[in-house]
């Protein structure tokens, strides 16, 4: 991936005013110094999505989405960082530098380019073959599966004819040598037989990456041959666990979720029926790589697998992987039909849409599958089932979430909430996972501790927001407060840059966002500079709140350093003593806002 300097990224951001860019996607209205609109990242009726021209940042007070102009385009367009930089550079008329590659890197890039060329040529060849007399067997197959010509064109469907060296001869005529053809995964080179095709007498499904480049193929045999389905082997450009069939199209869908299928034909049938958000794994089990890829484009995944035992097992394997990636997961029932293709042919699009709307919570689906192993009419078997449920409920670490699922399961199986909760706690105690929350001697429980911690985080956020919005405050607070007094690691990093920016004479919070690569960190940084103090309206109240916040941060900083200071750190110890002495002066100080 090309490297772009901080200076170039800053030039591109400066040339793309965030209000101008976002207003081309979201209707914004100016209120004071800030623009507001309906958040494009969650459903809302009252505008809570704010865009600040002075900060060059956006932040949604409803869902917490936030960042710079780069972050916005990456989220809205589901684009990579590089794609976003290229888009913004093009918009501003800025030419991006061409990267000079080393000899080895250039050879690797050239090889990748040639492999992509070969796959593209092969896709066109298969596409043309399907539309010849020899390809009529493939055309009849697709027609019998209910596909129209537009859909076949959209997915680039083709046919590899019965001659086992047909494609090989064609590619040789195009000037490609055996060595590169062997690496393409399309051709086998044998000393005795020479070169011959991997795919022959099969209908062909080109596999594309998210940028619509052909990286491999899937093929279904015509007739009784084996294997029934064959996929390209992994190559320099084709990794099965990092790509999904149909994602190049589904990434542009306006639907807020993705449908995860088992097979290519299910994906194609769903797209033809108007469900343009369907994808499938590439003839391999669903992996963490697939889940990570999906998370770039959605927050919700609906598994619409076959209704047979194999489909149920596939769903049970996928659910924990999707959850681990932080994706909301639901299960669409295909019963009494085998798969989405069969369901839509029998019941139609509207019925399938209703199945999506009625999709089952993935945990409840797992419980229903678990139930099939037990005879609930037998007391011993029923008890074993309940204990299994209890152990499974321990997967939820958050107590509130666990209680919500306990309530749902207890209602479904008429167990009683308290009974099931006690059983869960009992199972958790046995394996050392769950403890009942007990009141501490001091009368402060863990929840209150957490609330206190959250209050301190809020105070640190509030101070950083004030410093951005009222730069004159730097001079007033800097004798008492510095970056080291922000005890949250991320906040301290942001504070160090912010104080340095002030010294250099230019505050640029959007630039701070670009220092962090993780989307969650960017959101949190955006939140740092958009904190609000409720129920404070008058100047006197604001000044009082400011003083209290400075004192709170300094007291917390002293307490934190006292606990973590190395006994041999004499400089740190002297600073701590000096700070404690200065607190008396701080208590007497009167802060005035401009």
C-alpha positions in Angstrom: 0.0 0.0 0.0 1.4 3.5 -0.8 2.7 5.6 2.0 1.4 9.1 2.3 3.2 11.6 4.5 1.4 13.4 7.4 1.9 16.7 5.5 0.2 15.4 2.4 -2.8 13.9 4.3 -3.1 17.2 6.1 -3.0 19.1 2.8 -5.8 16.8 1.4 -8.0 17.3 4.5 -7.5 21.1 4.5 -8.6 21.2 0.8 -11.8 19.2 1.6 -13.8 21.2 4.1 -15.8 18.7 6.2 -19.1 20.6 6.0 -18.9 20.7 2.2 -18.1 17.0 1.9 -20.7 15.8 4.4 -23.4 18.1 3.1 -23.2 16.2 -0.2 -24.4 13.1 1.7 -26.4 14.5 4.6 -28.8 17.5 4.7 -27.2 19.9 7.2 -28.7 23.0 8.9 -26.5 25.5 10.7 -27.3 26.2 14.4 -24.9 28.6 15.9 -21.3 27.6 15.0 -22.3 24.0 14.3 -24.2 22.2 11.5 -26.7 19.5 12.4 -28.5 16.8 10.4 -30.0 13.3 10.7 -27.3 10.8 11.4 -26.6 8.5 8.4 -25.2 5.8 10.7 -28.4 5.1 12.7 -32.1 5.7 12.4 -33.3 8.9 14.1 -36.1 11.5 13.8 -34.4 14.3 15.7 -31.1 15.6 14.3 -28.2 14.7 16.7 -25.5 14.5 14.1 -23.2 17.5 14.4 -20.5 18.8 12.0 -18.1 21.4 13.3 -16.3 23.6 10.7 -13.9 25.0 13.3 -12.9 21.5 14.5 -13.2 19.8 11.1 -14.9 17.0 12.9 -18.3 15.3 13.0 -19.9 13.7 16.1 -23.3 12.0 16.6 -24.7 12.6 20.1 -27.1 9.7 19.5 -24.9 6.8 18.4 -21.4 8.1 19.1 -20.1 7.9 15.5 -17.4 10.5 15.0 -14.2 11.5 13.3 -12.7 13.5 10.6 -13.6 13.9 6.9 -11.5 10.8 6.2 -13.3 8.8 8.9 -16.7 9.9 7.5 -16.0 8.7 4.0 -14.5 5.4 5.2 -17.6 4.7 7.2 -20.2 6.0 4.8 -18.7 4.5 1.6 -17.3 1.4 3.3 -14.0 2.4 1.8 -10.4 1.7 2.8 -8.1 4.4 3.9 -6.2 4.4 0.6 -9.4 4.6 -1.4 -10.6 7.5 0.7 -7.4 9.4 0.3 -7.6 8.9 -3.4 -11.2 10.1 -3.5 -10.5 13.2 -1.5 -7.3 14.0 -3.4 -9.2 13.7 -6.7 -12.0 15.9 -5.3 -9.5 18.6 -4.4 -7.4 18.3 -7.6 -4.3 17.1 -5.7 -2.0 14.7 -7.5 -0.9 11.8 -5.3 2.8 10.8 -5.6 3.7 7.6 -7.4 5.6 5.3 -5.1 9.1 4.1 -6.1 9.3 0.3 -5.5 12.3 -1.8 -4.8 13.3 -4.4 -7.4 11.7 -7.2 -5.5 8.5 -5.2 -4.7 8.3 -4.2 -8.4 8.6 -7.9 -9.5 5.9 -8.9 -7.0 3.6 -6.1 -8.2 4.2 -7.0 -11.8 3.4 -10.7 -11.1 0.1 -9.7 -9.3 -0.9 -7.5 -12.2 -0.2 -10.4 -14.7 -2.2 -12.9 -12.6 -5.1 -10.4 -12.5 -4.9 -10.0 -16.3 -5.0 -13.8 -16.8 -8.0 -14.1 -14.6 -9.8 -11.3 -16.4 -9.0 -12.8 -19.8 -10.2 -16.2 -18.6 -13.5 -14.7 -17.3 -14.1 -13.1 -20.6 -13.3 -16.4 -22.4 -15.7 -18.4 -20.2 -18.4 -15.7 -20.6 -18.1 -15.9 -24.4 -18.1 -19.7 -24.4 -21.4 -19.8 -22.5 -23.0 -17.9 -25.4 -21.8 -20.3 -28.1 -23.5 -23.5 -29.3 -21.0 -25.5 -27.2 -22.1 -23.6 -24.2 -25.7 -24.4 -24.6 -25.5 -27.1 -21.9 -24.4 -24.4 -19.4 -27.0 -21.9 -20.7 -29.7 -24.5 -20.2 -28.5 -25.2 -16.7 -28.7 -21.5 -15.7 -32.1 -21.1 -17.4 -33.5 -24.1 -15.6 -32.3 -22.5 -12.3 -34.4 -19.5 -13.1 -31.7 -17.0 -13.9 -32.3 -14.3 -16.5 -29.8 -12.9 -19.0 -29.3 -9.7 -17.0 -28.4 -11.6 -13.8 -26.0 -13.9 -15.8 -24.3 -10.7 -17.2 -24.2 -9.0 -13.7 -22.3 -12.0 -12.2 -20.2 -12.7 -15.4 -21.3 -16.3 -15.5 -19.6 -18.5 -18.1 -18.8 -22.0 -19.2 -15.6 -24.1 -19.7 -16.2 -26.5 -22.6 -15.4 -30.2 -22.8 -11.9 -29.8 -24.3 -9.5 -30.1 -21.4 -6.8 -27.8 -22.8 -9.0 -25.2 -24.5 -8.2 -22.3 -22.1 -4.6 -23.3 -22.0 -4.2 -23.0 -25.7 -6.0 -19.7 -25.7 -3.9 -18.2 -23.0 -0.7 -19.4 -24.7 -1.8 -17.5 -27.9 -2.1 -14.4 -25.7 1.6 -14.7 -24.9 1.6 -16.1 -21.4 4.3 -18.6 -20.5 3.8 -21.9 -18.6 5.3 -20.6 -15.4 2.9 -17.8 -14.8 -0.1 -19.9 -16.1 0.8 -22.5 -13.5 0.7 -19.9 -10.8 -2.7 -18.6 -11.9 -4.4 -21.7 -10.6 -6.2 -22.1 -13.9 -3.7 -24.4 -15.6 -1.9 -27.6 -14.6 1.5 -28.2 -16.2 2.5 -31.9 -16.4 5.7 -33.3 -17.9 3.8 -36.1 -19.7 0.5 -34.4 -20.6 1.8 -30.8 -21.0 -0.6 -28.0 -20.0 -4.3 -28.7 -19.4 -7.2 -26.8 -17.8 -8.3 -27.1 -14.2 -11.8 -26.3 -15.2 -13.6 -28.1 -18.1 -17.2 -29.0 -18.8 -18.4 -26.8 -16.0 -20.5 -23.7 -15.6 -18.2 -21.0 -14.3 -18.7 -18.5 -11.5 -16.0 -15.7 -11.5 -15.0 -14.7 -8.0 -14.2 -11.0 -7.6 -12.6 -9.0 -4.8 -14.3 -5.9 -3.4 -12.8 -3.8 -6.2 -14.5 -6.0 -8.9 -11.3 -7.7 -10.0 -11.5 -11.3 -10.9 -9.2 -13.3 -8.5 -10.5 -16.8 -8.9 -13.3 -19.1 -10.1 -15.8 -21.6 -8.9 -17.1 -24.3 -11.3 -20.0 -26.8 -11.2 -19.6 -29.9 -13.3 -22.2 -30.6 -16.0 -23.3 -34.2 -15.6 -22.0 -36.8 -13.2 -18.4 -35.8 -12.9 -16.5 -35.4 -9.6 -16.0 -33.2 -7.8 -19.4 -31.6 -8.2 -18.0 -28.2 -7.2 -14.4 -27.1 -7.8 -12.8 -23.8 -6.8 -9.5 -22.2 -7.8 -6.6 -23.1 -5.5 -5.2 -20.3 -3.4 -2.8 -18.1 -5.3 -0.9 -14.8 -4.9 -4.2 -12.9 -5.5 -6.7 -15.4 -4.2 -7.2 -16.1 -0.5 -10.4 -18.0 0.3 -10.5 -16.8 4.0 -10.2 -13.1 3.0 -12.8 -12.9 0.3 -16.6 -13.5 0.0 -18.6 -14.3 -3.1 -20.8 -11.3 -4.0 -19.3 -8.9 -1.6 -18.2 -6.6 -4.5 -21.9 -6.0 -5.1 -23.2 -6.3 -1.6 -20.9 -3.6 -0.2 -22.9 -1.0 -2.1 -26.3 -2.2 -0.9 -28.4 0.3 1.1 -29.7 -2.4 3.3 -28.3 -2.1 6.9 -27.4 -5.8 7.1 -25.7 -8.6 5.1 -27.3 -11.9 4.2 -24.7 -14.8 4.6 -25.5 -17.8 2.4 -23.8 -21.1 1.8 -23.5 -21.3 -2.0 -23.0 -19.2 -5.1 -26.4 -20.0 -6.6 -28.1 -18.8 -3.4 -26.3 -15.4 -3.6 -27.2 -15.0 -7.3 -30.8 -16.0 -6.7 -31.2 -13.5 -3.9 -29.6 -10.7 -5.9 -32.0 -11.4 -8.8 -34.9 -11.3 -6.3 -33.8 -7.8 -5.2 -31.8 -8.8 -2.1 -28.5 -7.2 -3.2 -26.8 -7.7 0.1 -26.2 -11.4 -0.1 -22.7 -13.0 0.1 -21.2 -16.5 0.6 -17.9 -18.1 1.6 -15.8 -19.5 -1.2 -16.3 -23.3 -0.9 -14.7 -23.3 2.6 -15.8 -23.0 6.2 -16.6 -19.6 7.5 -13.6 -18.1 9.2 -12.5 -15.2 11.5 -11.1 -13.5 8.3 -14.5 -13.6 6.7 -16.1 -12.0 9.9 -13.5 -9.3 10.0 -14.1 -8.5 6.4 -17.9 -8.3 6.9 -17.4 -5.9 9.9 -16.0 -3.4 7.5 -19.3 -3.2 5.7 -22.0 -3.9 8.3 -22.9 -4.4 12.0 -25.6 -7.1 11.4 -25.4 -10.5 9.7 -28.4 -12.7 8.9 -27.4 -16.3 8.3 -29.7 -17.8 5.6 -28.2 -21.3 5.4 -29.7 -24.6 4.2 -32.3 -26.0 6.5 -30.7 -29.5 6.6 -28.3 -30.8 9.2 -25.3 -29.6 7.3 -26.8 -26.1 7.2 -27.6 -26.1 10.9 -24.0 -27.2 11.7 -22.7 -24.4 9.4 -24.8 -21.8 11.3 -23.6 -23.1 14.7 -19.9 -22.8 13.5 -20.5 -19.3 12.1 -22.4 -17.8 15.1 -19.5 -17.6 17.6 -17.1 -16.4 14.9 -19.5 -13.5 14.0 -20.1 -12.7 17.7 -16.4 -12.6 18.4 -16.0 -10.0 15.6 -18.7 -7.9 17.3 -21.4 -8.5 14.8 -25.1 -8.8 15.7 -26.1 -12.2 14.3 -29.6 -13.6 13.4 -30.8 -16.8 11.8 -33.3 -16.8 8.9 -35.4 -20.0 8.7 -35.8 -21.6 5.3 -38.1 -24.4 6.5 -39.8 -26.2 4.9 -37.6 -25.5 1.9 -33.9 -26.4 1.5 -32.3 -23.1 0.8 -33.0 -19.4 -0.2 -33.1 -20.2 -3.9 -35.8 -22.9 -3.4 -37.7 -20.8 -0.9 -38.0 -17.7 -3.2 -39.0 -19.9 -6.2 -41.8 -21.4 -4.1 -43.0 -18.5 -1.9 -41.7 -15.3 -3.6 -39.8 -12.2 -2.5 -42.3 -10.8 0.0 -42.4 -14.1 1.9 -38.6 -14.2 2.1 -38.6 -10.6 3.3 -41.0 -11.6 6.1 -38.6 -14.4 7.0 -35.8 -11.8 7.4 -38.0 -9.6 9.6 -38.9 -12.7 11.7 -35.2 -13.8 11.9 -34.3 -15.5 15.2 -31.8 -14.3 17.7 -28.7 -16.5 17.2 -28.5 -17.5 20.9 -32.1 -18.6 21.0 -31.4 -20.6 17.8 -28.5 -22.3 19.5 -30.7 -23.2 22.5 -33.4 -24.7 20.2 -30.7 -26.8 18.5 -29.4 -27.9 21.9 -33.0 -28.9 22.9 -33.0 -31.5 20.2 -30.5 -33.6 22.2 -32.8 -34.0 25.2 -36.1 -35.6 26.0 -37.9 -32.9 27.9 -40.5 -35.4 29.1 -37.9 -37.2 31.1 -37.0 -35.4 34.4 -33.3 -36.4 34.3 -32.9 -35.4 30.7 -34.8 -32.2 31.3 -32.5 -31.3 34.3 -29.4 -31.9 32.2 -30.9 -29.6 29.5 -31.5 -26.8 32.0 -27.9 -27.1 33.3 -26.6 -27.0 29.7 -28.6 -23.8 29.2 -27.2 -22.3 32.4 -23.6 -23.0 31.3 -24.3 -21.5 27.9 -25.7 -18.3 29.5 -22.4 -17.8 31.2 -21.0 -16.8 27.7 -22.5 -13.3 28.5 -20.0 -11.5 30.6 -22.2 -8.4 31.0 -24.7 -9.0 33.8 -27.5 -6.9 32.3 -27.2 -8.7 28.9 -27.1 -12.1 30.7 -30.2 -11.2 32.7 -32.1 -10.2 29.5 -31.3 -13.6 28.0 -32.2 -15.4 31.2 -35.5 -13.7 31.1 -36.1 -14.7 27.4 -35.1 -18.4 28.0 -37.0 -18.7 31.2 -40.2 -17.4 29.5 -39.7 -19.8 26.5 -39.3 -22.9 28.7 -41.5 -21.8 31.6 -38.6 -22.1 34.1 -39.1 -18.9 36.1 -36.5 -16.1 36.0 -35.3 -16.5 39.5 -34.9 -20.2 39.2 -32.8 -20.0 36.0 -30.8 -17.1 37.4 -29.9 -19.1 40.5 -28.9 -22.0 38.3 -26.7 -19.8 36.2 -25.0 -18.4 39.3 -24.6 -21.9 40.7 -22.9 -23.1 37.5 -20.8 -20.0 37.3 -19.6 -20.4 40.9 -18.6 -24.0 40.2 -16.3 -23.0 37.4 -15.2 -19.7 38.9 -16.7 -17.3 36.3 -19.7 -15.6 38.0 -19.9 -14.1 41.4 -22.9 -12.5 43.0 -22.3 -8.8 43.6 -21.9 -8.3 47.3 -22.0 -5.0 49.2 -18.6 -4.0 50.3 -17.9 -3.0 54.0 -17.6 0.6 53.0 -21.1 0.4 51.4 -19.7 1.1 47.9 -20.3 -1.7 45.4 -18.6 -2.2 42.1 -21.3 -0.4 40.2 -20.7 2.7 42.2 -17.0 2.4 41.6 -17.6 2.1 37.9 -19.8 5.2 38.0 -17.1 7.2 39.7 -14.6 6.1 37.1 -16.9 7.1 34.3 -17.4 10.5 36.0 -13.6 11.1 36.0 -13.4 10.1 32.3 -16.2 12.5 31.6 -14.4 15.3 33.4 -11.3 14.7 31.3 -13.3 14.7 28.1 -15.0 18.0 29.2 -11.7 19.7 29.8 -10.3 18.7 26.4 -13.5 20.0 24.7 -13.2 23.3 26.6 -9.6 23.7 25.5 -10.5 23.2 21.9 -13.5 25.6 22.0 -11.9 28.2 24.3 -8.1 28.3 23.5 -7.6 31.2 25.9 -8.1 28.6 28.7 -4.7 27.2 28.0 -3.0 30.1 29.7 -5.3 30.0 32.7 -5.0 26.3 33.4 -1.5 25.4 32.2 0.1 26.5 35.6 -2.0 23.8 37.3 -2.8 21.2 34.7 -0.8 19.5 32.0 -1.1 16.4 29.7 0.3 14.2 32.5 -2.8 14.9 34.6 -5.1 13.1 32.1 -4.9 9.6 33.5 -6.7 7.7 30.7 -4.1 6.5 28.3 -5.9 7.6 25.1 -6.9 10.9 26.6 -3.3 11.6 27.7 -2.0 10.9 24.2 -4.6 13.4 22.8 -3.8 16.0 25.4 0.0 15.8 24.7 -0.6 16.6 21.0 -3.2 19.2 21.8 -0.9 21.1 24.3 1.9 20.9 21.7 -0.4 22.2 19.0 -1.2 25.2 21.2 2.5 25.9 21.7 3.0 25.9 18.0 0.0 28.3 17.5 -2.4 26.0 15.7 -5.1 23.8 17.2 -6.2 21.0 14.9 -8.3 18.3 16.6 -9.0 16.5 13.2 -5.3 16.0 12.8 -5.2 14.2 16.2 -7.8 11.7 14.9 -5.5 10.7 12.0 -2.9 9.6 14.5 -5.1 6.6 15.4 -5.7 3.7 13.0 -8.5 1.9 14.9 -12.1 3.1 14.2 -13.0 2.7 17.8 -10.1 5.0 18.9 -11.1 7.6 16.3 -14.7 7.6 17.6 -13.4 8.0 21.1 -11.1 10.9 20.1 -14.0 12.6 18.4 -16.1 12.2 21.6 -13.2 13.8 23.6 -13.7 17.0 21.7 -17.5 17.0 21.8 -18.3 16.6 25.5 -21.2 18.7 26.9 -22.1 19.8 30.5 -25.8 19.5 31.1 -27.8 22.0 33.1 -25.1 24.7 33.0 -26.2 27.9 31.3 -25.0 31.1 33.0 -21.4 32.4 32.9 -21.1 32.0 36.6 -22.2 28.4 36.4 -19.7 27.7 33.7 -16.8 29.3 35.6 -17.7 27.3 38.7 -17.9 24.1 36.6 -14.5 24.8 35.1 -12.8 25.4 38.5 -14.4 22.2 39.9 -13.2 20.2 36.8 -9.6 21.4 37.1 -9.6 20.6 40.8 -11.1 17.2 40.2 -8.6 16.3 37.5 -5.6 17.5 39.6 -6.8 15.6 42.7 -7.3 12.4 40.6 -3.9 12.9 39.0 -2.1 13.2 42.4 -4.0 10.2 43.7 -3.1 8.1 40.6 0.6 9.1 40.6 0.8 8.4 44.4 -0.3 4.8 43.8 1.9 4.2 40.7 5.0 6.2 41.5 8.3 4.3 41.6 9.9 4.8 45.1 13.3 5.6 43.3 11.8 8.3 41.1 13.0 11.4 43.0 12.0 13.8 40.3 8.5 12.4 40.2 8.3 12.5 44.0 9.3 16.1 44.1 6.7 17.0 41.4 4.1 15.2 43.5 5.0 17.1 46.7 4.9 20.4 44.7 1.5 19.6 43.2 0.0 18.7 46.6 1.2 22.1 48.0 -0.2 24.0 45.0 -3.7 22.5 45.6 -4.3 25.0 48.4 -3.7 27.8 45.9 -5.9 26.1 43.4 -8.8 25.9 45.8 -8.7 29.7 46.3 -8.3 30.6 42.6 -11.2 32.1 40.6 -11.4 31.1 36.9 -12.9 33.5 34.5 -14.1 32.6 31.0 -13.8 35.0 28.1 
